[in-house]
């Protein structure tokens, strides 16, 4: 889909029929948080997501209808990307391996609001922009904004060959801007064991 020609989508097709969506950017943020809520089952996440996004939900009387409705949401959320390639949240039934977290909409909300105000003169606390427009503008933020610098710190691999002063600086930045650890104790223990196995040459 070429938004320069067709504009920003307001509907998705489910089993061939169009359905109106709530397209405001904060819906995408709520959805992101919903998909990472550990207190909800995958099924409950899907049902709540359908209620969240659709102005008038499509029929969801069968598992096939639920899947079709949710697949359409994922298409919209990822801006038409394949779910496997999506950089945001994963579908509840997706692979277990978690990508590195370098952004958290709750923890980073102040930096995000500041960045949009600084670079685009858009006040996200007032303007209800389209989710796709939000994502496009977010992807266009430069390293003159603090949120981009912070994400760079979080994602940076510290090379032992770096000068000591530089290495120490990046280590301090990683600690300073570390995101809250949302893993359960079981997940922490499993991740620790995996890292230990790698360190010992076992996997």
N, C-alpha and C positions, 0 to 999 in steps of 0.2 A: 504493500500500500504506500503510495506517494502522497504524504500530507501536504506537499506544496501544491498539488493538483486537486486532491480530493478533500482537503481540510482535515480537521481532527475528528475522529469517529465519536459518535454519540450512541451508537447501537452495536450490538454483536448479533450474529446469526446463530441460532440454536435449532438444529434439525431443519434448516432452510428458512426459518422465520426470524424477522428482526425483533430485537427486544432492547428497549431503552435502558441505559445505564446511568448511575450516578457517577459523573466523570470528574468531580472535583478532586484535586490532588490529595486532600487529606483522607479521602476514602482509600487511596492506595497505601497511605501510611498506616491507617487503621488495619487494613488487610495484612500488611507486612507483620504487624505486631500480633494479629490474630493467628497467623500461620506458625508463629514461634511460641504460642501459649502452651505451656506444658501441662496445664490443667484441663485441657480439652482433648478429646479423642479425635483422630483423623476425620471420622464421620461428622462429628459436631462442628469441626472447623469448616468443612465443606458446606454444610447446611447454613451456618452463620455467614459464610462468605457470599453465598447466593442471596441471602436476605439483605446483606450489606450493599452489594453492587447493583442489583436489579431494581429499577423503579417498579416494575411489575414482573415478578419472577416467572420464568417459563414453567411448564408442567414438570414436576419432579416426583411423580408417583412411582417411578421404577428406578432401579440402579442405573440403567442405561440413560434415562433422562437426567438424572443427577450428574452423571459423568459428563454428558454433553453440555449441560449448563455450566459446570465448573471448568471444563476445557475452554469454553468461550471466555470465561473470566481470565484464565491464564494467558490466553492469546492477547487480551486487552492489556492486562497487567504488564506483560513483557514487551508490549508494543509490537506484537506480531512475531517475536522470536520463538524458536522452538523451545519448549520447556527445558530440554536437556541443556540448552545453551544459555538459559536465563541466568542473569547475574544477581537477581534479587532472591526472594524466598523460593523454597522448593515446594512442590506439591506434597501433601502429607504422606504420600506413598513413595516418594522419590528415594534416591540412593542415600545410604547412611552416612557417607563421607561428607563432612561439613567443610565448605570453603572458608578461607580466612575472613573473619569479620573485621572490616575496616570502617564500617558505618553503622550507627544505631540511631534511628530517628528520634528516639526518646532522649538518649544521652547527649546527642549532638544537636538538639533542636535549636539552641541559641546560636550555634555556629552557622547552621543552615539559614536561619532567618537573617543573620548578619551578612552572610555571603550574597544572598539575593538582593538585599537592600544596597550593599556596596557595589555590586557589579551591574545590576539591572534596574536599580531603583524600584524594585517590587517589594512591597510589604506583605509577606506571606501571612501575617496575622490579620490582614484585612482582605486581601484579594483571593478569591476562590478560582485559581487557574486550573485548567484542564490537566489531568494526570500526565498525559503525553507531553504537554508543553513543559510541565514541571521537570520531567525526566530529561527532556532535551536541554533545557536550560541548566539543569544540575550537571549534566555531562559536559556542558560548555564552560563551567566555572574554571577559572585559571588559578595558578598557584599564588596569585596575589591575595586570594581569599584564605582565611585561616583554616576552613574546613578541608580544603584541598591539601594544604600543608600537613594537617593532622593525619589525613588518610595516607599520605605519602610516608609519614613517620611509622604508622601502624603496619604498612605493607612492606617496608624496607627490610631487606636481609642484610644484617650487619656482617661485613666481611672482616675476618680476623686480620687481613692484610691492611685494613684502613689505618691511618695514623691514629695513635691512641686518643688524642684529643677529640678527633672526629667520631671515633667509635664510642667514646664515653658520652658525647653529646647525643647521639642517636639512641643510645641505651636509656638515657635520662628522658628523652622525648617519648619513647615507647612506654615507659613507666608512667610518666605524667599524663599521657592521653590514652592509657589503657581503658578498654571498654569493660563494663561490668561482666563478670563471668556468669552466664546464664545456664551453664551445664548443671545437671544433677550430680550428686556425689558418685553415682554409678558411672556416669559418663566421664567424670574426672579421673576415676580410678582406671577405667578402660583406656583412656587416652594416655595416662601415665604408663600403663603397662605396654602399650604400643610403642611409645617413645623409648622405653627401657629395652624392648626387644630389638629396636633398630640400633640403639647404642651398643648393644651386645652382639650385633650382627646376626640376629635371629629373624629378621624380617624387614 
